[in-house]
Amino acid sequence: MKIHWQGDRLVVAEGNITRFDGDAIVNAANKSLQGGGGVDGAIHRAAGPELLEACRELRRTTWPEGLPVGEVAMTPGFRLPASHVIHTVGPVFAKSADRSEQLADCYRNSLRLAGEHRFTRLAFPAISTGVYGYPADAAAAIVAGVMRELLPTLPDLEVTLLFFSAANVDTFLTHGAPGG
């Protein structure tokens, strides 16, 4: 399933982000940058051990306390089809705290970094909607808002929201797309 939204600038598709061939993929990383489960683990496995070493170097040199929620760091893609990996840490959902700006910052900062490097093709997973428990419908509305805000400022960038399941695609189209 592949759906074009906002012309050809934003593609919503079901698929495996580790197979995306473009300038960069976004990793839903954890603070340690040491790999983990879900998307993070899949990206680390597909990229090979060089990715873990690059992340360890980021910890040694730039983020000794770990990557903060909403911030971004970039490494080469190593064995991935994508040339680079943009790592970002999404918020853990909590009913008692509004963390929507933190989730939006994951997308905003990733887009800005892609723009700074003049990337033309970037793919995102559904950040924080897995084990971090962010409701997919709320996340979809946040992501759509960020795309509406920043895509017009990055005219050469095509973004793919590459979700692991058709259910995530449907959720985005229901709660994020215009009229959703």
C-alpha positions as YAML, in Angstrom:
chain: A
units: angstrom
residues:
- id: 1
  name: MET
  ca: [0.00, 0.00, 0.00]
- id: 2
  name: LYS
  ca: [1.43, 3.38, -1.02]
- id: 3
  name: ILE
  ca: [-0.50, 6.62, -0.79]
- id: 4
  name: HIS
  ca: [0.73, 10.03, -1.92]
- id: 5
  name: TRP
  ca: [-0.32, 12.95, 0.24]
- id: 6
  name: GLN
  ca: [0.60, 16.60, -0.34]
- id: 7
  name: GLY
  ca: [1.39, 15.77, -3.95]
- id: 8
  name: ASP
  ca: [4.42, 13.55, -4.29]
- id: 9
  name: ARG
  ca: [6.24, 15.19, -1.36]
- id: 10
  name: LEU
  ca: [4.81, 12.91, 1.32]
- id: 11
  name: VAL
  ca: [4.32, 9.20, 0.78]
- id: 12
  name: VAL
  ca: [2.52, 7.03, 3.32]
- id: 13
  name: ALA
  ca: [3.38, 3.38, 2.84]
- id: 14
  name: GLU
  ca: [3.58, 0.02, 4.53]
- id: 15
  name: GLY
  ca: [7.00, -1.58, 4.51]
- id: 16
  name: ASN
  ca: [10.32, -2.33, 6.13]
- id: 17
  name: ILE
  ca: [12.33, 0.82, 6.82]
- id: 18
  name: THR
  ca: [15.59, -1.12, 6.67]
- id: 19
  name: ARG
  ca: [14.98, -1.61, 2.94]
- id: 20
  name: PHE
  ca: [14.41, 2.09, 2.16]
- id: 21
  name: ASP
  ca: [16.85, 3.33, -0.48]
- id: 22
  name: GLY
  ca: [17.35, 7.03, 0.04]
- id: 23
  name: ASP
  ca: [19.51, 9.61, 1.72]
- id: 24
  name: ALA
  ca: [18.45, 8.70, 5.25]
- id: 25
  name: ILE
  ca: [16.11, 6.76, 7.46]
- id: 26
  name: VAL
  ca: [15.07, 7.89, 10.91]
- id: 27
  name: ASN
  ca: [15.70, 5.52, 13.78]
- id: 28
  name: ALA
  ca: [13.34, 5.49, 16.74]
- id: 29
  name: ALA
  ca: [16.34, 5.12, 19.04]
- id: 30
  name: ASN
  ca: [16.68, 4.86, 22.77]
- id: 31
  name: LYS
  ca: [18.65, 7.33, 24.86]
- id: 32
  name: SER
  ca: [21.70, 5.05, 25.04]
- id: 33
  name: LEU
  ca: [22.05, 4.82, 21.23]
- id: 34
  name: GLN
  ca: [23.10, 1.21, 21.78]
- id: 35
  name: GLY
  ca: [20.36, -0.51, 19.82]
- id: 36
  name: GLY
  ca: [17.34, -2.19, 21.31]
- id: 37
  name: GLY
  ca: [14.08, -3.74, 20.22]
- id: 38
  name: GLY
  ca: [11.54, -2.83, 17.55]
- id: 39
  name: VAL
  ca: [12.63, -0.47, 14.79]
- id: 40
  name: ASP
  ca: [15.86, 0.38, 16.61]
- id: 41
  name: GLY
  ca: [16.95, -3.26, 16.82]
- id: 42
  name: ALA
  ca: [15.97, -3.95, 13.22]
- id: 43
  name: ILE
  ca: [18.00, -0.98, 11.97]
- id: 44
  name: HIS
  ca: [21.04, -1.99, 14.02]
- id: 45
  name: ARG
  ca: [20.86, -5.60, 12.78]
- id: 46
  name: ALA
  ca: [20.51, -4.53, 9.14]
- id: 47
  name: ALA
  ca: [23.24, -1.87, 9.31]
- id: 48
  name: GLY
  ca: [25.75, -4.21, 10.91]
- id: 49
  name: PRO
  ca: [28.13, -3.78, 13.86]
- id: 50
  name: GLU
  ca: [29.62, -0.60, 12.42]
- id: 51
  name: LEU
  ca: [26.43, 1.25, 13.37]
- id: 52
  name: LEU
  ca: [26.81, 0.31, 17.02]
- id: 53
  name: GLU
  ca: [30.42, 1.47, 16.97]
- id: 54
  name: ALA
  ca: [29.40, 4.80, 15.37]
- id: 55
  name: CYS
  ca: [26.73, 5.23, 18.06]
- id: 56
  name: ARG
  ca: [29.29, 4.47, 20.77]
- id: 57
  name: GLU
  ca: [31.49, 7.18, 19.29]
- id: 58
  name: LEU
  ca: [28.58, 9.63, 19.45]
- id: 59
  name: ARG
  ca: [28.19, 8.77, 23.12]
- id: 60
  name: ARG
  ca: [31.92, 9.29, 23.74]
- id: 61
  name: THR
  ca: [32.17, 12.58, 21.87]
- id: 62
  name: THR
  ca: [28.82, 14.34, 21.64]
- id: 63
  name: TRP
  ca: [26.16, 12.79, 23.88]
- id: 64
  name: PRO
  ca: [27.93, 11.33, 26.96]
- id: 65
  name: GLU
  ca: [24.68, 11.36, 28.97]
- id: 66
  name: GLY
  ca: [22.71, 9.86, 26.10]
- id: 67
  name: LEU
  ca: [20.60, 11.41, 23.37]
- id: 68
  name: PRO
  ca: [17.80, 13.52, 24.91]
- id: 69
  name: VAL
  ca: [14.18, 13.04, 23.87]
- id: 70
  name: GLY
  ca: [13.43, 14.97, 20.67]
- id: 71
  name: GLU
  ca: [17.07, 15.57, 19.75]
- id: 72
  name: VAL
  ca: [18.81, 14.04, 16.73]
- id: 73
  name: ALA
  ca: [22.18, 12.56, 15.88]
- id: 74
  name: MET
  ca: [23.36, 11.18, 12.55]
- id: 75
  name: THR
  ca: [25.55, 8.27, 11.51]
- id: 76
  name: PRO
  ca: [26.35, 6.60, 8.20]
- id: 77
  name: GLY
  ca: [23.94, 3.85, 7.12]
- id: 78
  name: PHE
  ca: [26.73, 1.28, 6.70]
- id: 79
  name: ARG
  ca: [25.07, -1.88, 5.28]
- id: 80
  name: LEU
  ca: [21.64, -0.26, 4.84]
- id: 81
  name: PRO
  ca: [20.44, 0.90, 1.41]
- id: 82
  name: ALA
  ca: [19.98, 4.36, 2.98]
- id: 83
  name: SER
  ca: [23.18, 6.39, 3.14]
- id: 84
  name: HIS
  ca: [22.54, 7.76, 6.64]
- id: 85
  name: VAL
  ca: [20.62, 7.09, 9.82]
- id: 86
  name: ILE
  ca: [19.14, 9.96, 11.79]
- id: 87
  name: HIS
  ca: [18.64, 8.80, 15.37]
- id: 88
  name: THR
  ca: [15.98, 10.39, 17.54]
- id: 89
  name: VAL
  ca: [14.51, 9.43, 20.90]
- id: 90
  name: GLY
  ca: [10.75, 9.61, 21.13]
- id: 91
  name: PRO
  ca: [8.85, 10.24, 24.33]
- id: 92
  name: VAL
  ca: [7.33, 7.51, 26.45]
- id: 93
  name: PHE
  ca: [3.58, 8.16, 26.57]
- id: 94
  name: ALA
  ca: [2.09, 9.20, 29.90]
- id: 95
  name: LYS
  ca: [-1.54, 10.09, 30.50]
- id: 96
  name: SER
  ca: [-0.40, 12.52, 33.21]
- id: 97
  name: ALA
  ca: [1.91, 14.58, 30.96]
- id: 98
  name: ASP
  ca: [1.52, 16.15, 27.52]
- id: 99
  name: ARG
  ca: [4.53, 15.02, 25.54]
- id: 100
  name: SER
  ca: [3.22, 16.01, 22.13]
- id: 101
  name: GLU
  ca: [5.88, 18.71, 21.63]
- id: 102
  name: GLN
  ca: [8.61, 16.17, 22.36]
- id: 103
  name: LEU
  ca: [7.19, 13.86, 19.71]
- id: 104
  name: ALA
  ca: [6.85, 16.76, 17.27]
- id: 105
  name: ASP
  ca: [10.50, 17.69, 17.96]
- id: 106
  name: CYS
  ca: [11.61, 14.21, 16.85]
- id: 107
  name: TYR
  ca: [10.09, 14.88, 13.44]
- id: 108
  name: ARG
  ca: [11.00, 18.59, 13.27]
- id: 109
  name: ASN
  ca: [14.64, 18.08, 14.20]
- id: 110
  name: SER
  ca: [14.99, 15.14, 11.82]
- id: 111
  name: LEU
  ca: [13.53, 17.20, 8.97]
- id: 112
  name: ARG
  ca: [15.78, 20.15, 9.78]
- id: 113
  name: LEU
  ca: [18.87, 17.93, 9.83]
- id: 114
  name: ALA
  ca: [17.84, 16.42, 6.48]
- id: 115
  name: GLY
  ca: [17.43, 19.93, 5.10]
- id: 116
  name: GLU
  ca: [20.85, 21.02, 6.40]
- id: 117
  name: HIS
  ca: [22.40, 18.10, 4.52]
- id: 118
  name: ARG
  ca: [20.32, 18.75, 1.40]
- id: 119
  name: PHE
  ca: [18.81, 15.28, 1.47]
- id: 120
  name: THR
  ca: [16.13, 14.55, -1.11]
- id: 121
  name: ARG
  ca: [14.67, 11.26, 0.24]
- id: 122
  name: LEU
  ca: [13.96, 10.55, 3.90]
- id: 123
  name: ALA
  ca: [11.88, 7.86, 5.62]
- id: 124
  name: PHE
  ca: [10.35, 7.85, 9.10]
- id: 125
  name: PRO
  ca: [8.91, 4.99, 11.14]
- id: 126
  name: ALA
  ca: [6.02, 5.54, 13.56]
- id: 127
  name: ILE
  ca: [8.10, 7.00, 16.41]
- id: 128
  name: SER
  ca: [7.01, 6.18, 20.00]
- id: 129
  name: THR
  ca: [3.92, 4.19, 18.99]
- id: 130
  name: GLY
  ca: [5.39, 0.77, 19.83]
- id: 131
  name: VAL
  ca: [6.76, -0.08, 23.26]
- id: 132
  name: TYR
  ca: [6.77, 3.61, 24.23]
- id: 133
  name: GLY
  ca: [2.97, 3.44, 24.13]
- id: 134
  name: TYR
  ca: [2.11, 6.67, 22.31]
- id: 135
  name: PRO
  ca: [-1.41, 6.31, 20.89]
- id: 136
  name: ALA
  ca: [-1.12, 5.97, 17.12]
- id: 137
  name: ASP
  ca: [-4.07, 8.27, 16.42]
- id: 138
  name: ALA
  ca: [-2.60, 11.09, 18.53]
- id: 139
  name: ALA
  ca: [0.84, 10.55, 17.00]
- id: 140
  name: ALA
  ca: [-0.65, 10.69, 13.48]
- id: 141
  name: ALA
  ca: [-2.14, 14.12, 14.13]
- id: 142
  name: ILE
  ca: [1.19, 15.39, 15.49]
- id: 143
  name: VAL
  ca: [3.16, 14.02, 12.54]
- id: 144
  name: ALA
  ca: [0.72, 15.51, 10.03]
- id: 145
  name: GLY
  ca: [1.00, 18.90, 11.72]
- id: 146
  name: VAL
  ca: [4.79, 18.85, 11.53]
- id: 147
  name: MET
  ca: [4.69, 17.82, 7.87]
- id: 148
  name: ARG
  ca: [2.28, 20.64, 7.06]
- id: 149
  name: GLU
  ca: [4.56, 23.05, 8.93]
- id: 150
  name: LEU
  ca: [7.96, 22.04, 7.57]
- id: 151
  name: LEU
  ca: [7.61, 20.29, 4.20]
- id: 152
  name: PRO
  ca: [6.86, 23.59, 2.42]
- id: 153
  name: THR
  ca: [10.21, 24.92, 3.71]
- id: 154
  name: LEU
  ca: [12.10, 21.91, 2.26]
- id: 155
  name: PRO
  ca: [11.09, 21.97, -1.42]
- id: 156
  name: ASP
  ca: [13.61, 19.31, -2.55]
- id: 157
  name: LEU
  ca: [12.74, 16.75, 0.13]
- id: 158
  name: GLU
  ca: [10.43, 13.78, -0.36]
- id: 159
  name: VAL
  ca: [9.37, 12.17, 2.92]
- id: 160
  name: THR
  ca: [8.09, 8.64, 3.26]
- id: 161
  name: LEU
  ca: [6.19, 7.64, 6.38]
- id: 162
  name: LEU
  ca: [7.09, 3.99, 6.21]
- id: 163
  name: PHE
  ca: [4.94, 2.10, 8.65]
- id: 164
  name: PHE
  ca: [5.42, -1.55, 9.54]
- id: 165
  name: SER
  ca: [1.73, -2.40, 9.31]
- id: 166
  name: ALA
  ca: [-1.30, -1.54, 7.21]
- id: 167
  name: ALA
  ca: [-3.07, -0.66, 10.47]
- id: 168
  name: ASN
  ca: [-0.55, 2.16, 11.07]
- id: 169
  name: VAL
  ca: [-1.07, 3.42, 7.52]
- id: 170
  name: ASP
  ca: [-4.85, 3.41, 8.05]
- id: 171
  name: THR
  ca: [-4.47, 5.20, 11.40]
- id: 172
  name: PHE
  ca: [-2.34, 7.91, 9.84]
- id: 173
  name: LEU
  ca: [-4.74, 8.41, 6.95]
- id: 174
  name: THR
  ca: [-7.70, 8.53, 9.33]
- id: 175
  name: HIS
  ca: [-6.20, 10.82, 11.98]
- id: 176
  name: GLY
  ca: [-3.39, 12.67, 10.23]
- id: 177
  name: ALA
  ca: [-4.38, 13.35, 6.65]
- id: 178
  name: PRO
  ca: [-6.59, 16.30, 5.70]
- id: 179
  name: GLY
  ca: [-10.11, 15.64, 6.86]
- id: 180
  name: GLY
  ca: [-8.78, 13.09, 9.38]
...
